[in-house]
Amino acid sequence: EADSPRDPARLFTLTGPGGAGKTRLSLQVAAEVLEAFKDGAWFVELAPIEDPELVPQAIARVFRVSEGPGKPIREALKDYLREKELLLVLDNFEHVIEAAPLVAEVLAGCPRLKVFVTSREPLRLRGEHEFRLGVLSLPRLDRLSRPAVFARSEAVALYLQSVRAHRPDFALTEANARAVGELCVRLDGLPLAIELAAARGRHLDPERLLDQL
């Protein structure tokens, strides 16, 4: 649950492996706290950026801020954000982790700003609050289980939910439960990987998917 904009906690970092659902969760968080910020919530995608020096430009582009005579983009960005009361979401920060000091600099100069970061590793900044996003629970494959038992695992439950979006009649049975469970284990319980596999499940049975994995 996010704090109000005036609470001391101002930097939140959601960490976890690729495909764990960090981006989706960050968008959900931004949507749910939107009304708490007078100037809204803003999303910056950093995955396409390889040079940490370009992070200020990427953020400024979202706000349509440009540098002026004698004012570098970094300073123009801080000037723009100084009195803003908003949530800044920085997605996929692991690509530009060397730009972490910029986040500290902006937070220091913009007292009403909060930052929500997604990254495979923390920024290691003072005042950072890290939340680790784990993978989904997996079924036990070392013993025979009924389909209903397999379905209790988070990974299998997500597969079923996702595949039924394409095949509403799909059912977990004695014949396919083992293959679905093994598929989820082979995909390490990563939500994105499971959803991609389920999308292919509209045309392929679990056994065929497992063979092609």
C-alpha positions in Angstrom: 0.0 0.0 0.0 1.5 3.3 -1.0 2.0 6.2 1.5 0.5 9.6 0.9 2.6 12.1 -1.0 3.7 13.9 2.2 5.0 10.8 4.0 8.8 10.5 4.5 9.1 7.3 2.4 9.7 8.6 -1.1 11.7 5.9 -3.0 10.2 2.5 -3.5 12.0 -0.2 -5.6 10.3 -3.3 -6.8 12.9 -5.9 -7.5 12.7 -9.4 -9.0 13.8 -11.6 -11.9 12.8 -10.7 -15.5 9.3 -11.9 -16.3 8.1 -11.8 -12.6 5.5 -9.1 -13.4 7.3 -6.0 -12.1 6.1 -3.7 -14.9 2.5 -4.9 -14.6 2.5 -4.4 -10.9 4.0 -0.9 -11.2 1.3 0.1 -13.6 -1.3 -1.2 -11.2 0.2 0.7 -8.3 0.3 3.9 -10.3 -3.3 3.5 -11.3 -4.4 2.9 -7.7 -2.6 5.9 -6.1 -3.2 8.3 -9.0 -5.8 10.4 -7.2 -3.4 10.8 -4.2 -1.0 12.9 -6.3 -2.2 16.3 -7.4 0.0 16.2 -10.5 -0.6 12.6 -11.4 1.6 9.5 -12.0 4.0 9.3 -14.9 5.6 6.2 -16.4 9.1 6.2 -18.0 10.2 3.0 -19.9 14.0 2.6 -19.6 14.5 -0.8 -21.2 15.5 0.7 -24.6 18.2 2.9 -23.1 21.7 1.5 -22.8 23.6 4.7 -21.8 22.9 5.9 -18.2 23.7 9.4 -19.3 20.6 9.5 -21.4 18.2 8.8 -18.5 17.6 12.6 -17.8 16.5 13.0 -21.4 14.2 10.0 -21.2 12.5 11.4 -18.2 12.3 14.9 -19.5 10.8 13.6 -22.8 7.8 12.3 -20.9 7.1 15.7 -19.4 8.0 17.5 -22.7 10.8 19.4 -20.9 13.8 20.6 -23.0 17.1 22.2 -22.1 17.4 26.0 -22.5 20.2 28.5 -23.0 22.7 27.8 -20.2 20.5 25.2 -18.6 21.4 21.5 -19.2 18.5 19.0 -19.4 19.3 17.7 -15.9 18.7 21.2 -14.4 15.7 21.9 -16.6 14.1 18.6 -15.4 14.7 19.4 -11.7 13.3 22.9 -12.1 10.2 21.5 -13.7 9.7 18.9 -11.0 10.6 21.1 -8.0 7.1 22.0 -7.0 5.3 19.0 -8.5 3.4 16.6 -6.4 3.6 13.4 -8.5 4.6 9.8 -8.7 7.4 9.0 -11.1 7.6 5.4 -12.2 10.9 4.3 -13.6 10.6 0.9 -15.3 13.5 -1.5 -16.0 16.1 0.5 -14.2 18.6 -2.4 -14.2 19.6 -1.3 -17.7 20.9 2.0 -16.4 21.7 1.3 -12.8 24.7 3.7 -12.9 22.1 6.5 -13.2 20.9 5.8 -9.6 22.6 9.1 -8.3 20.3 11.0 -10.6 17.3 9.6 -8.7 18.8 10.7 -5.4 19.5 14.1 -6.8 16.0 14.6 -8.1 14.4 13.5 -4.9 16.6 15.8 -2.9 15.7 18.8 -5.1 12.0 18.0 -5.4 10.5 17.5 -1.9 6.9 16.6 -3.1 8.1 14.0 -5.6 7.9 10.2 -5.0 9.7 7.6 -7.2 8.6 4.0 -7.8 11.3 2.0 -9.5 11.3 -1.5 -11.1 14.6 -3.2 -11.4 16.3 -6.6 -11.1 18.5 -5.1 -8.4 18.1 -2.3 -5.9 19.5 1.1 -6.4 21.2 1.1 -3.0 20.3 4.7 -2.2 19.7 6.1 1.2 16.0 5.9 2.1 15.2 3.3 -0.5 12.4 0.9 0.4 12.9 -2.4 -1.5 10.1 -4.9 -2.1 11.2 -8.2 -3.6 8.8 -9.9 -6.0 9.2 -13.6 -6.0 8.1 -16.3 -8.5 4.9 -18.2 -8.3 4.6 -21.3 -6.1 5.2 -24.5 -8.1 3.5 -28.0 -7.9 5.4 -30.9 -6.4 6.4 -33.3 -9.2 8.1 -35.8 -7.0 4.9 -37.5 -6.1 1.6 -38.4 -7.8 -1.1 -35.8 -7.2 -4.7 -35.3 -8.3 -5.4 -32.5 -10.7 -7.1 -30.5 -8.0 -3.8 -30.6 -5.9 -1.7 -29.4 -8.9 -4.2 -26.5 -9.4 -3.5 -25.2 -5.9 0.0 -24.0 -6.9 0.0 -20.4 -8.1 1.9 -21.3 -11.3 -0.6 -23.9 -12.4 -3.5 -21.6 -11.4 -2.1 -18.8 -13.6 -1.7 -21.2 -16.5 -5.3 -22.4 -16.3 -6.6 -18.9 -16.0 -4.5 -17.7 -19.0 -5.2 -20.7 -21.3 -8.9 -20.5 -20.6 -8.9 -17.0 -22.0 -8.3 -18.7 -25.3 -9.9 -22.1 -24.7 -12.7 -21.7 -22.2 -13.3 -25.5 -22.2 -9.8 -26.4 -21.2 -9.8 -28.6 -18.1 -7.0 -30.0 -15.9 -7.3 -33.8 -16.0 -5.5 -36.9 -14.8 -4.1 -37.1 -18.4 -2.6 -33.6 -18.7 -2.0 -32.4 -15.1 1.6 -33.8 -14.9 2.5 -32.0 -18.2 1.0 -28.7 -17.0 2.9 -29.0 -13.8 6.2 -29.8 -15.5 5.7 -27.0 -17.9 5.3 -24.5 -15.0 8.4 -25.9 -13.3 10.5 -25.7 -16.5 9.4 -22.0 -16.8 10.6 -21.4 -13.2 7.2 -20.1 -12.1 7.7 -16.8 -14.0 4.3 -15.2 -14.7 5.2 -13.8 -18.1 6.7 -17.0 -19.4 3.6 -19.0 -18.2 1.3 -16.6 -19.9 3.2 -16.8 -23.1 3.1 -20.6 -23.0 -0.7 -20.4 -22.2 -1.2 -18.2 -25.3 0.3 -21.0 -27.4 -1.9 -23.4 -25.6 -4.8 -22.3 -27.7 -3.4 -24.5 -30.4 -1.3 -27.0 -28.6 -2.0 -29.4 -25.8 0.3 -29.2 -22.7 2.2 -32.3 -23.8 3.0 -30.8 -27.1 4.0 -27.5 -25.5 6.3 -29.4 -23.2 8.0 -31.2 -26.1 8.6 -27.9 -27.9 9.8 -25.9 -24.9 
